[in-house]
Amino acid sequence: MCRVVCPGSFDPVTNGHLDVIGRMSQLFDEVVVAVGKNAGKNGLFSYGERMDMLREVTSHLSNVKVEVFDGLLVDFCLERGIRAIVKGLRAVGDFDYELQMSQMNHRLADVETLFVATNPLYSFLSSSLIKEVCALGGDVAGLVPDAVLERLIERLRK
């Protein structure tokens, strides 16, 4: 079985994330969406809420599963027999950072990283930008799944 992991904070999941996850689900036997815990970040949504949203919006993809991880991503991969990480790249700036991470992950655990160009429709999207625009009253419909949009508006516009 050929498995990959798509890691991220997914706070919240965007249509850009879903595009990459969906495309990978067509290429691999199993895609593990790994929600990373980052003690240095205060998320808008809890890890449980993020996992619930991800499970809901990927429920039509039978070979996608959602898990949370804490610590090094390569340890998560090794524990599950996953040999590759998939990272979506929006722009050159993403590549600079992700290349360093890829090289470190390979050095630490011989885990490969596959870079996937983001669909141009979503190349400007980030979870941070979505939260900022929504908090200021902007319309982010079509940039996040409808189920996520409802929760986002409820959380940010109280």
Secondary structure, 3 states (H helix, E strand, C coil): CCEEEEEECCCCCCHHHHHHHHHHHCCCCEEEEEEEECCCCCCCCCHHHHHHHHHHHCCCCCCEEEEEEECCHHHHHHHHCCCEEEEEECCHHHHHHHHHHHHHHHHHHCCEEEEEECCHHHCCCCHHHHHHHHHCCCCCECCECHHHHHHHHHHHCC
